[in-house]
Amino acid sequence: MRIILNYFGELVSCIRIHLLIFSVLFYSRSLNLFILTNIGIIRIIIYIFKGQLLITQDQLTMVAIPSMNDMHLEEMLLINALHEAVKSRDFKSIKDKLEELLKESKIHFSKEEEMMEEAGYPEFFTHKGEHDRQLHELAHIIKYFTERQDPQAIAAYIEGNLNSWTIHHIQTMDAEMATFLQSHSTKA
Protein backbone atom coordinates (compact mmCIF):
# COMPACT_ATOMS: atom_id res chain seq x y z
CA MET A 1 0.00 0.00 0.00
CA ARG A 2 1.53 3.31 -1.01
CA ILE A 3 0.04 6.61 0.10
CA ILE A 4 1.43 10.12 -0.19
CA LEU A 5 0.35 12.46 2.63
CA ASN A 6 1.30 15.93 3.73
CA TYR A 7 2.71 15.98 7.27
CA PHE A 8 3.39 19.55 8.41
CA GLY A 9 4.72 20.42 4.98
CA GLU A 10 6.84 17.26 4.68
CA LEU A 11 6.15 14.38 2.32
CA VAL A 12 5.31 11.07 3.89
CA SER A 13 6.69 8.96 1.10
CA CYS A 14 5.62 5.45 2.02
CA ILE A 15 3.17 3.74 4.30
CA ARG A 16 3.44 -0.01 4.37
CA ILE A 17 1.28 -2.28 6.50
CA HIS A 18 2.29 -5.73 7.75
CA LEU A 19 0.38 -8.04 10.07
CA LEU A 20 2.12 -8.62 13.40
CA ILE A 21 1.10 -8.81 17.08
CA PHE A 22 1.90 -5.47 18.82
CA SER A 23 3.02 -1.97 17.75
CA VAL A 24 5.61 0.54 18.98
CA LEU A 25 6.27 4.03 17.56
CA PHE A 26 9.89 5.25 17.23
CA TYR A 27 11.18 8.59 16.01
CA SER A 28 14.74 8.96 14.80
CA ARG A 29 15.98 12.54 14.59
CA SER A 30 19.16 11.51 12.79
CA LEU A 31 17.22 9.76 10.02
CA ASN A 32 14.28 12.23 10.19
CA LEU A 33 11.63 9.53 10.26
CA PHE A 34 8.92 7.87 12.29
CA ILE A 35 8.74 4.09 12.50
CA LEU A 36 5.86 2.12 13.97
CA THR A 37 7.39 -1.31 13.89
CA ASN A 38 8.07 -4.90 14.77
CA ILE A 39 5.84 -5.61 17.73
CA GLY A 40 2.32 -5.27 16.48
CA ILE A 41 -0.90 -6.58 15.05
CA ILE A 42 -0.30 -4.02 12.34
CA ARG A 43 3.13 -2.65 11.54
CA ILE A 44 3.09 0.67 9.75
CA ILE A 45 6.33 2.19 8.57
CA ILE A 46 6.17 5.86 7.69
CA TYR A 47 9.17 7.57 6.12
CA ILE A 48 9.28 11.32 6.41
CA PHE A 49 12.08 12.83 4.38
CA LYS A 50 12.72 16.23 2.90
CA GLY A 51 13.16 15.70 -0.80
CA GLN A 52 13.54 12.58 -2.91
CA LEU A 53 14.52 9.17 -1.56
CA LEU A 54 17.47 7.52 -3.27
CA ILE A 55 16.18 4.01 -2.55
CA THR A 56 12.48 3.50 -1.93
CA GLN A 57 10.83 0.57 -0.21
CA ASP A 58 9.14 -0.28 -3.50
CA GLN A 59 12.58 -1.04 -4.99
CA LEU A 60 13.40 -3.59 -2.30
CA THR A 61 12.56 -7.17 -3.13
CA MET A 62 10.80 -8.85 -0.22
CA VAL A 63 12.58 -12.12 0.45
CA ALA A 64 11.22 -15.28 2.10
CA ILE A 65 12.59 -14.42 5.58
CA PRO A 66 11.01 -11.43 7.39
CA SER A 67 14.08 -10.73 9.55
CA MET A 68 16.13 -10.24 6.38
CA ASN A 69 13.52 -7.82 5.04
CA ASP A 70 13.84 -5.82 8.25
CA MET A 71 17.65 -5.69 7.87
CA HIS A 72 17.28 -4.58 4.25
CA LEU A 73 14.84 -1.86 5.25
CA GLU A 74 17.27 -0.56 7.89
CA GLU A 75 20.06 -0.58 5.30
CA MET A 76 17.85 1.38 2.88
CA LEU A 77 17.16 3.98 5.56
CA LEU A 78 20.88 4.36 6.31
CA ILE A 79 21.75 4.76 2.63
CA ASN A 80 19.05 7.41 2.25
CA ALA A 81 20.27 9.23 5.37
CA LEU A 82 23.83 9.15 4.02
CA HIS A 83 22.61 10.51 0.70
CA GLU A 84 20.81 13.37 2.50
CA ALA A 85 23.98 14.18 4.48
CA VAL A 86 25.97 14.29 1.23
CA LYS A 87 23.40 16.56 -0.43
CA SER A 88 23.57 18.95 2.54
CA ARG A 89 27.41 18.76 2.57
CA ASP A 90 27.38 18.01 6.31
CA PHE A 91 30.89 16.56 6.66
CA LYS A 92 30.47 15.27 10.22
CA SER A 93 27.15 13.64 9.39
CA ILE A 94 28.61 12.08 6.22
CA LYS A 95 31.45 10.51 8.23
CA ASP A 96 29.06 9.36 10.98
CA LYS A 97 26.61 7.84 8.48
CA LEU A 98 29.42 6.08 6.59
CA GLU A 99 30.73 4.57 9.82
CA GLU A 100 27.22 3.60 10.92
CA LEU A 101 26.59 1.98 7.54
CA LEU A 102 29.82 -0.02 7.83
CA LYS A 103 29.01 -1.12 11.38
CA GLU A 104 25.42 -2.09 10.54
CA SER A 105 26.49 -3.82 7.31
CA LYS A 106 28.96 -5.97 9.27
CA ILE A 107 26.18 -6.98 11.68
CA HIS A 108 23.71 -7.57 8.84
CA PHE A 109 26.15 -9.66 6.80
CA SER A 110 27.29 -11.70 9.79
CA LYS A 111 23.67 -12.59 10.62
CA GLU A 112 23.07 -13.70 7.03
CA GLU A 113 26.32 -15.69 7.01
CA GLU A 114 25.42 -17.40 10.27
CA MET A 115 22.04 -18.45 8.83
CA MET A 116 23.74 -19.72 5.66
CA GLU A 117 26.28 -21.77 7.63
CA GLU A 118 23.63 -23.29 9.90
CA ALA A 119 21.56 -24.37 6.90
CA GLY A 120 24.52 -25.61 4.85
CA TYR A 121 23.84 -23.15 2.04
CA PRO A 122 25.81 -24.38 -0.99
CA GLU A 123 26.62 -20.86 -2.28
CA PHE A 124 27.93 -19.68 1.10
CA PHE A 125 31.45 -18.76 -0.06
CA THR A 126 30.25 -16.90 -3.16
CA HIS A 127 27.70 -14.94 -1.10
CA LYS A 128 30.19 -14.22 1.69
CA GLY A 129 32.72 -13.10 -0.91
CA GLU A 130 30.27 -10.44 -2.11
CA HIS A 131 29.73 -9.30 1.47
CA ASP A 132 33.49 -9.12 2.08
CA ARG A 133 34.07 -7.20 -1.14
CA GLN A 134 31.36 -4.67 -0.27
CA LEU A 135 32.68 -4.20 3.29
CA HIS A 136 36.23 -3.69 1.95
CA GLU A 137 34.99 -1.13 -0.57
CA LEU A 138 32.99 0.74 2.09
CA ALA A 139 36.01 0.80 4.44
CA HIS A 140 38.13 2.19 1.58
CA ILE A 141 35.52 4.90 0.88
CA ILE A 142 35.50 5.90 4.57
CA LYS A 143 39.31 6.17 4.54
CA TYR A 144 39.21 8.24 1.36
CA PHE A 145 36.58 10.59 2.79
CA THR A 146 38.49 10.96 6.06
CA GLU A 147 41.62 11.99 4.14
CA ARG A 148 40.06 14.15 1.40
CA GLN A 149 36.68 15.38 2.77
CA ASP A 150 35.17 15.05 -0.70
CA PRO A 151 31.35 14.67 -0.56
CA GLN A 152 31.14 14.42 -4.36
CA ALA A 153 33.19 11.21 -4.21
CA ILE A 154 30.72 9.82 -1.69
CA ALA A 155 27.79 10.85 -3.89
CA ALA A 156 29.43 9.09 -6.84
CA TYR A 157 29.96 5.96 -4.72
CA ILE A 158 26.36 5.93 -3.47
CA GLU A 159 24.75 6.63 -6.82
CA GLY A 160 27.22 4.67 -8.95
CA ASN A 161 27.77 1.58 -6.81
CA LEU A 162 26.14 1.28 -3.41
CA ASN A 163 22.58 1.90 -4.52
CA SER A 164 22.63 -0.49 -7.48
CA TRP A 165 24.72 -3.13 -5.68
CA THR A 166 22.32 -3.18 -2.72
CA ILE A 167 19.20 -3.54 -4.86
CA HIS A 168 20.77 -6.15 -7.16
CA HIS A 169 22.25 -8.15 -4.25
CA ILE A 170 18.86 -8.34 -2.53
CA GLN A 171 17.01 -9.23 -5.75
CA THR A 172 19.43 -12.01 -6.65
CA MET A 173 21.69 -13.45 -3.97
CA ASP A 174 19.58 -12.67 -0.91
CA ALA A 175 16.29 -13.75 -2.52
CA GLU A 176 17.80 -17.07 -3.62
CA MET A 177 19.47 -17.63 -0.24
CA ALA A 178 16.30 -16.79 1.71
CA THR A 179 14.25 -19.25 -0.36
CA PHE A 180 16.85 -21.96 0.32
CA LEU A 181 16.98 -21.13 4.04
CA GLN A 182 13.21 -21.12 4.37
CA SER A 183 13.00 -24.60 2.88
CA HIS A 184 16.04 -26.05 4.74
CA SER A 185 16.09 -24.40 8.15
CA THR A 186 13.77 -24.09 11.11
CA LYS A 187 15.73 -21.13 12.60
CA ALA A 188 15.25 -18.68 9.73
KELUMMI-664557 format. One record per residue: x, y, z of N, C-alpha, C in turn; residue number from 1. Coordinates in steps of 0.05 Angstrom, whole numbers, plus 5000, padded with zeros to 4 digits. Example, Ala and Ser with C-alpha at 12.3 -4.5 7.8 and 13.67 -1.06 7.14 Angstrom:
R  n.east  n.north  n.up  ca.east  ca.north  ca.up  c.east  c.north  c.up  marti
R    5264     4886  5156     5246      4910   5156    5264     4934  5156      1
R    5257     4955  5142     5273      4979   5143    5258     5001  5157      2
//
This chain:
R  n.east  n.north  n.up  ca.east  ca.north  ca.up  c.east  c.north  c.up  marti
R    5017     4977  5000     5000      5000   5000    5018     5025  5000      1
R    5014     5042  4981     5031      5066   4980    5012     5090  4980      2
R    5017     5108  4999     5001      5132   5002    5020     5156  5005      3
R    5013     5178  4992     5029      5202   4996    5011     5221  5013      4
R    5021     5231  5035     5007      5249   5053    5024     5274  5057      5
R    5011     5295  5067     5026      5319   5075    5027     5319  5105      6
R    5050     5319  5117     5054      5320   5145    5070     5345  5153      7
R    5056     5365  5161     5068      5391   5168    5087     5400  5146      8
R    5078     5399  5122     5094      5408   5100    5115     5388  5089      9
R    5118     5366  5102     5137      5345   5094    5122     5323  5079     10
R    5135     5310  5060     5123      5288   5046    5126     5262  5063     11
R    5105     5248  5067     5106      5221   5078    5107     5204  5053     12
R    5130     5192  5048     5134      5179   5022    5124     5150  5020     13
R    5122     5137  5042     5112      5109   5040    5098     5102  5066     14
R    5076     5088  5063     5063      5075   5086    5060     5046  5078     15
R    5071     5028  5094     5069      5000   5087    5058     4985  5112     16
R    5039     4968  5108     5026      4954   5130    5032     4925  5129     17
R    5040     4914  5152     5046      4885   5155    5030     4875  5179     18
R    5021     4851  5178     5008      4839   5201    5028     4828  5221     19
R    5026     4837  5246     5042      4828   5268    5025     4826  5293     20
R    5037     4827  5317     5022      4824   5342    5019     4849  5359     21
R    5039     4866  5361     5038      4891   5376    5051     4913  5360     22
R    5048     4938  5370     5060      4961   5355    5075     4980  5374     23
R    5097     4991  5365     5112      5011   5380    5120     5033  5360     24
R    5118     5058  5368     5125      5081   5351    5153     5091  5360     25
R    5171     5094  5340     5198      5105   5345    5201     5130  5327     26
R    5216     5149  5337     5224      5172   5320    5254     5174  5321     27
R    5266     5176  5298     5295      5179   5296    5301     5207  5285     28
R    5313     5224  5301     5320      5251   5292    5341     5249  5271     29
R    5361     5231  5275     5383      5230   5256    5374     5221  5228     30
R    5354     5204  5226     5344      5195   5200    5320     5211  5192     31
R    5309     5228  5209     5286      5245   5204    5262     5227  5195     32
R    5255     5208  5212     5233      5191   5205    5219     5180  5230     33
R    5194     5172  5226     5178      5157   5246    5177     5128  5237     34
R    5178     5110  5256     5175      5082   5250    5156     5070  5271     35
R    5135     5058  5262     5117      5042   5279    5123     5014  5271     36
R    5136     4998  5288     5148      4974   5278    5148     4950  5297     37
R    5154     4928  5286     5161      4902   5295    5145     4888  5317     38
R    5132     4902  5334     5117      4888   5355    5088     4896  5351     39
R    5073     4885  5332     5046      4895   5330    5028     4878  5313     40
R    5002     4881  5318     4982      4868   5301    4984     4880  5273     41
R    4989     4906  5272     4994      4920   5247    5020     4935  5250     42
R    5038     4931  5231     5063      4947   5231    5060     4967  5208     43
R    5063     4993  5215     5062      5013   5195    5088     5028  5196     44
R    5101     5030  5173     5127      5044   5171    5122     5069  5155     45
R    5128     5092  5167     5123      5117   5154    5151     5131  5151     46
R    5158     5138  5127     5183      5151   5122    5177     5181  5117     47
R    5189     5198  5132     5186      5226   5128    5213     5238  5121     48
R    5217     5245  5097     5242      5257   5088    5236     5283  5073     49
R    5255     5301  5075     5254      5325   5058    5266     5316  5031     50
R    5252     5320  5010     5263      5314   4984    5259     5285  4975     51
R    5274     5277  4955     5271      5252   4942    5287     5230  4955     52
R    5276     5206  4958     5290      5183   4969    5308     5171  4947     53
R    5332     5163  4954     5349      5150   4935    5340     5122  4929     54
R    5335     5107  4951     5324      5080   4949    5297     5081  4963     55
R    5276     5071  4949     5250      5070   4961    5243     5041  4969     56
R    5224     5038  4987     5217      5011   4996    5206     4995  4973     57
R    5193     5008  4953     5183      4994   4930    5205     4981  4914     58
R    5229     4991  4915     5252      4979   4900    5263     4954  4914     59
R    5257     4951  4939     5268      4928   4954    5251     4903  4949     60
R    5264     4882  4940     5251      4857   4937    5246     4845  4965     61
R    5222     4836  4970     5216      4823   4996    5224     4794  4992     62
R    5242     4785  5010     5252      4758   5009    5235     4740  5028     63
R    5241     4714  5028     5224      4694   5042    5228     4695  5072     64
R    5247     4711  5083     5252      4712   5112    5248     4740  5122     65
R    5227     4744  5138     5220      4771   5148    5243     4786  5162     66
R    5259     4772  5177     5282      4785   5191    5302     4797  5171     67
R    5305     4784  5148     5323      4795   5128    5310     4820  5115     68
R    5284     4820  5111     5270      4844   5101    5274     4867  5119     69
R    5273     4862  5146     5277      4884   5165    5305     4895  5163     70
R    5325     4877  5160     5353      4886   5157    5356     4903  5132     71
R    5344     4894  5110     5346      4908   5085    5332     4936  5087     72
R    5310     4937  5101     5297      4963   5105    5315     4982  5121     73
R    5327     4972  5142     5345      4989   5158    5369     4999  5141     74
R    5379     4981  5124     5401      4988   5106    5392     5010  5086     75
R    5368     5007  5076     5357      5028   5058    5355     5055  5072     76
R    5346     5055  5096     5343      5080   5111    5370     5093  5116     77
R    5391     5076  5122     5418      5087   5126    5429     5099  5100     78
R    5425     5085  5078     5435      5095   5053    5421     5122  5046     79
R    5395     5123  5050     5381      5148   5045    5390     5171  5063     80
R    5396     5164  5089     5405      5185   5107    5433     5194  5099     81
R    5450     5176  5090     5477      5183   5080    5474     5201  5056     82
R    5456     5194  5038     5452      5210   5014    5443     5239  5021     83
R    5425     5241  5041     5416      5267   5050    5439     5283  5062     84
R    5457     5270  5078     5480      5284   5090    5499     5294  5068     85
R    5502     5278  5047     5519      5286   5025    5507     5310  5010     86
R    5481     5309  5005     5468      5331   4991    5470     5357  5007     87
R    5470     5355  5034     5471      5379   5051    5500     5387  5057     88
R    5519     5371  5047     5548      5375   5051    5555     5378  5081     89
R    5543     5361  5097     5548      5360   5126    5570     5339  5131     90
R    5595     5349  5132     5618      5331   5133    5617     5312  5157     91
R    5610     5323  5181     5609      5305   5204    5588     5284  5201     92
R    5565     5292  5192     5543      5273   5188    5550     5252  5166     93
R    5564     5261  5145     5572      5242   5124    5590     5220  5137     94
R    5610     5229  5152     5629      5210   5165    5614     5192  5184     95
R    5597     5203  5200     5581      5187   5220    5564     5167  5206     96
R    5550     5175  5184     5532      5157   5170    5548     5135  5155     97
R    5571     5142  5144     5588      5122   5132    5597     5101  5152     98
R    5606     5110  5175     5615      5091   5196    5592     5075  5207     99
R    5568     5087  5210     5544      5072   5218    5537     5051  5198    100
R    5538     5059  5172     5532      5040   5151    5551     5016  5151    101
R    5577     5021  5155     5596      5000   5157    5591     4981  5180    102
R    5586     4993  5203     5580      4978   5228    5555     4960  5224    103
R    5534     4973  5214     5508      4958   5211    5510     4937  5188    104
R    5526     4943  5168     5530      4924   5146    5545     4899  5156    105
R    5565     4903  5174     5579      4881   5185    5560     4863  5202    106
R    5543     4875  5217     5524      4860   5234    5504     4846  5215    107
R    5493     4860  5196     5474      4849   5177    5486     4825  5162    108
R    5510     4828  5151     5523      4807   5136    5530     4783  5154    109
R    5539     4788  5178     5546      4766   5196    5521     4750  5203    110
R    5498     4763  5207     5473      4748   5212    5466     4731  5189    111
R    5467     4742  5165     5461      4726   5141    5481     4702  5138    112
R    5506     4707  5143     5526      4686   5140    5522     4664  5161    113
R    5514     4672  5185     5508      4652   5205    5485     4634  5197    114
R    5464     4647  5186     5441      4631   5177    5449     4612  5154    115
R    5466     4622  5136     5475      4606   5113    5491     4582  5123    116
R    5509     4587  5142     5526      4565   5153    5509     4544  5167    117
R    5490     4553  5183     5473      4534   5198    5456     4517  5179    118
R    5448     4528  5157     5431      4513   5138    5447     4497  5117    119
R    5474     4501  5117     5490      4488   5097    5486     4498  5069    120
R    5482     4524  5067     5477      4537   5041    5500     4532  5021    121
R    5495     4520  4998     5516      4512   4980    5531     4536  4967    122
R    5519     4559  4966     5532      4583   4954    5544     4601  4976    123
R    5549     4590  4999     5559      4606   5022    5583     4623  5015    124
R    5604     4611  5004     5629      4625   4999    5626     4646  4977    125
R    5610     4642  4957     5605      4662   4937    5590     4686  4949    126
R    5570     4680  4965     5554      4701   4978    5571     4717  4998    127
R    5586     4702  5014     5604      4716   5034    5625     4732  5020    128
R    5635     4723  4997     5654      4738   4982    5644     4765  4973    129
R    5618     4766  4965     5605      4791   4958    5603     4809  4982    130
R    5596     4798  5005     5595      4814   5029    5622     4826  5036    131
R    5643     4809  5035     5670      4818   5042    5679     4839  5023    132
R    5673     4836  4997     5681      4856   4977    5668     4883  4983    133
R    5642     4882  4989     5627      4907   4995    5637     4920  5020    134
R    5643     4904  5041     5654      4916   5066    5681     4929  5061    135
R    5698     4915  5045     5725      4926   5039    5722     4953  5024    136
R    5704     4953  5005     5700      4977   4989    5689     5000  5006    137
R    5671     4994  5024     5660      5015   5042    5682     5025  5061    138
R    5698     5007  5071     5720      5016   5089    5740     5034  5074    139
R    5745     5027  5048     5763      5044   5032    5750     5071  5027    140
R    5724     5073  5022     5710      5098   5018    5712     5115  5043    141
R    5708     5103  5066     5710      5118   5091    5738     5130  5094    142
R    5759     5114  5089     5786      5123   5091    5791     5147  5071    143
R    5781     5144  5047     5784      5165   5027    5771     5190  5037    144
R    5746     5188  5047     5732      5212   5056    5746     5225  5079    145
R    5756     5209  5098     5770      5219   5121    5794     5236  5113    146
R    5808     5226  5092     5832      5240   5083    5826     5264  5065    147
R    5806     5262  5048     5801      5283   5028    5777     5301  5033    148
R    5758     5292  5050     5734      5308   5055    5719     5315  5030    149
R    5715     5296  5012     5703      5301   4986    5675     5289  4984    150
R    5654     5305  4990     5627      5293   4989    5618     5285  4961    151
R    5630     5297  4940     5623      5288   4913    5632     5260  4907    152
R    5655     5252  4919     5664      5224   4916    5644     5205  4929    153
R    5634     5213  4952     5614      5196   4966    5589     5195  4950    154
R    5580     5217  4939     5556      5217   4922    5560     5198  4898    155
R    5583     5199  4886     5589      5182   4863    5588     5152  4872    156
R    5599     5147  4895     5599      5119   4906    5571     5110  4911    157
R    5555     5126  4924     5527      5119   4931    5511     5114  4905    158
R    5512     5134  4888     5495      5133   4864    5506     5113  4842    159
R    5532     5110  4842     5544      5093   4821    5549     5065  4829    160
R    5550     5059  4855     5555      5032   4864    5537     5022  4885    161
R    5537     5035  4908     5523      5026   4932    5493     5021  4927    162
R    5480     5040  4915     5452      5038   4910    5445     5014  4892    163
R    5458     5012  4869     5453      4990   4850    5462     4963  4861    164
R    5485     4963  4875     5494      4937   4886    5474     4927  4907    165
R    5465     4945  4924     5446      4936   4946    5421     4925  4934    166
R    5409     4939  4915     5384      4929   4903    5388     4903  4888    167
R    5410     4901  4872     5415      4877   4857    5422     4853  4875    168
R    5437     4858  4896     5445      4837   4915    5420     4825  4929    169
R    5402     4843  4937     5377      4833   4949    5360     4818  4930    170
R    5357     4828  4905     5340      4815   4885    5351     4788  4876    171
R    5377     4785  4877     5389      4760   4867    5398     4742  4890    172
R    5421     4748  4901     5434      4731   4921    5417     4727  4946    173
R    5407     4749  4957     5392      4747   4982    5365     4732  4977    174
R    5351     4738  4955     5326      4725   4950    5330     4695  4946    175
R    5350     4687  4932     5356      4659   4928    5364     4645  4954    176
R    5381     4659  4970     5389      4647   4995    5366     4645  5015    177
R    5349     4665  5016     5326      4664   5034    5307     4641  5027    178
R    5302     4637  5001     5285      4615   4993    5297     4588  5001    179
R    5323     4585  4998     5337      4561   5006    5334     4558  5037    180
R    5340     4579  5051     5340      4577   5081    5312     4571  5091    181
R    5292     4583  5079     5264      4578   5087    5257     4548  5084    182
R    5267     4536  5063     5260      4508   5058    5279     4488  5072    183
R    5301     4497  5082     5321      4479   5095    5327     4485  5124    184
R    5315     4505  5136     5322      4512   5163    5297     4519  5179    185
R    5297     4511  5204     5275      4518   5222    5282     4544  5238    186
R    5307     4554  5237     5315      4577   5252    5312     4603  5236    187
R    5307     4602  5211     5305      4626   5195    5279     4641  5201    188
//
